[in-house]
Amino acid sequence: MLRAPNVVDLRGSNSSCTTHRTQIVLLGADPTAQTIQSIELAGDTTAFAITPPDQPPFILNARTGRRVIDVEFDPARAAGRDRTASVVIRVSGLSQPFIVPIIGRAAPEGRHADSFVQAGASQVDLLFVLPFHIDQNASTDVDALLTAVSQQYDALIAPIVARGQTFHIGVITGQQEPAFGGTCAELTPSPTADNHNGGCGLLANGPVAGQYADRWRVIDGSETNPSAKTGFASMIARTFGFEANVFATPVIQQATFALHPISVSDWNREIHRMPSHMHVVFVNNLDDSTFLDDGIAYFLESLRYARGQPRRLDLTASALVNPGSTACSTSQPYGSVEPATRIMELVRGLGGSRDLDICAIDDPAVDWPALMTDVGRAASGVRQRVPLSRSPVETSIEVRADGISIAPGASGEGFTYDAIENVLTLNDERALMPGAEVLIDYVPACDL
């Protein structure tokens, strides 16, 4: 059987709704698959239905092997099964069905709450995901961009240090290594390797063989010779000198590789400590829209459920990209900066900042230290933009900080809600103070 890389999550859904709508991501590699024959729940072929019913034939994306389908169902019927209930999707041309587990139950009272504690973690793990580039002569724009980032170590860690938090910083790149056959199947390099270049989601520990000590796999501020600041600059800015036959993959995919259980259990364990606040920083000047034709739903869920544990509110992201829809040019030596629509979609889904705009770097009011301080503040765990786990009925939203009610308000006051992004923005200082217990309560809408 083919297990789909996601679940139908009923936790917090509204039991008063007769119909829910959600998406299911199917992952496979057989291009002969044509149409969905049936969607079953314990033999019942009427519990789930594709919507709209006249969707095109089921054809997997030739490059990604994925397909996203929209389904609707009655949550009461879906939840009224045993704990092993799964949706079974049969596709013509495939001998085995897809299996999508169902977890949780609808809330009987019809309300749902998201809650968290501001900056509750004493540890911060930062993962920088850098753009792929092949050689120094062909990548001057990328090198200039990374050099600018690499010089802001002090600005980055200042908000973290100010809160008394310890930090680990790791770096990966958006590429696959020929030694892995272009598949990243071998997820753990030799423990004695001293020149791993950050591919396949595995932390870089020095781009030049023998030049850097293995301790630079993670920058934690404790190194004195050379300094952590020098280590950060070297790891970020150095061109890795890849061979021309190396295959590039989206930086989003490499981030999910970095949090793969095998990677976490060995090579990457020091940037996935528990408990800690994890922050992923995407730096990209390339167009990322063509590879992920069917969206980022699978990757968003992979990051949210890192190591099999829901991390909706203690894993966030920032993006240092072009958030627009067309390429931009700057007077700085970064050349043409392509839009990064998929990265921005992912960052919004994780409640991250949308203000780190490479294209605005010419604005005299915008500078690199300020940008990187924003990243450090987000990484420290201060949650101002909170992605809700369900789509709410907007008028039902209630927010409390340490039990005190916070009223909705205009921009800069109380809280605001963005229905397009399904993100609530906190502007009241009582909700932003370290240690503040924030509760967001609402009636879920009928679309998951």
Phi, psi and omega in degrees: 000147180262116181273121177293146187279032177203185182223163167266108187259112181267357184299125178081002178288162186269114183291344179280349178280134178275341180221128172250152175235139179206180178243146175236132179258124178254135183239124180203185182221011184260106183289355181278348180299135186243300185226156174279121182278318182198154171238117188239150172228105183053044178084351180273115182269004182250354183290324179240147179215146175286141177226129355288158185293342182260036177299155179300163177306151182286106177230122181291146175301125187298330182268323185260342183067026183236158172213132176259128177238146176265132180229158172229151184199164175268115184298329180295318179290322181291323184276346183278038181236177178283177187292345181264013183299141178215152172273130180251120182246117181258132183236133178296140181092348177246128183286335181247143179278163170276140179243122180241108181295149173252129179235151175078178179223157178293147179287119184295331182276355176079006177239160181219150181227137168251133182220155178196168176248129181296128174049046183283337185277141177271352181239144178234129175246124179246132177241113175271126179247108190261159180290155177281135169213153193265307182215164188295323183291331185261006189224038183297325180297315180296317181300318180296319179297312182292326177298318179299318178294318187295338183275004186248033180301314182298317180294324181295312188274348185305311180295330181288312179297323181298333179267006177072024182265146170273158184219150170234131179241128176234160184229132170231168181233159182274065179209161174247152184260139179304330180298339180264009178068020181075010184243350184057034182288326180268100191269358181231113178284175178297135179300339181266000181298137179239013181219033178291132191264011174091008180280166177058027178076010180261135186303135173289146175223029177133119184284343182242128184305129175078356185276327185238146177286155183298335181299342180284357173304326176229127175266121183232008177085358185266342182291139179244337182215096359284169183287159177298325179298317178294320179298316179299314181299318181292318183292324182281313194272336189293134171285133187274351176065048181291155174286158185292340183267013176284141182266133178269143175226160183299145179296333177298315181296322180295327177296321178291325175299320183297332181258011176298140183307324180292316179297315183296322186290341183229272190297321186259012189300331186280354173247021175218056181280152178234128357275148174199162171266125181256135179228126180257128181248112178268124174242121187205138175239016184247157176289122183249015189272339189279327184288316184267069185298330185257022173092186187244016184304315182297315183290325177298315179292324179298320179288320180296326183251040178304135181058025176076008182244131178301125180232043185297328187245000175238019171228119181231176182212154171232161179223127173255084191214181169269108183276002182278188182257351179228162180293153177229159177235149179232164177283345175288165186279041180260352178067210179281130180250116183281155178293150180236067187294323181290319178298316180296323177298318179293315181298318178298320180296335179261008176074025184275181182285146175247011189261001184267078190257112178300324184295340181269010187293339177283343181294122182298342179277353182247131177221161183298316178303320180295318179299314184286333173294322175300319178297314180298322179295316178296321181293332182291346176105002176289117184260103175260320175258118187243114175287127180279145183283345175226158172279122185267161162285113194303320183289349182267355186292129174232135182237136176227143174238116185052038177084354181266128182291138177243127185275152174294153181205180176287175180306128181092358180227149174051244174216154175231157181233132177254107184291329181294316181268348186055049182232134176257131180254124180267127179240350180279127183302331180297331180271352183252356182289143176305133180087354180295133177267115186253130178237126178242112186245139182197166173271120180292142171287174186271002175255122178281000000 
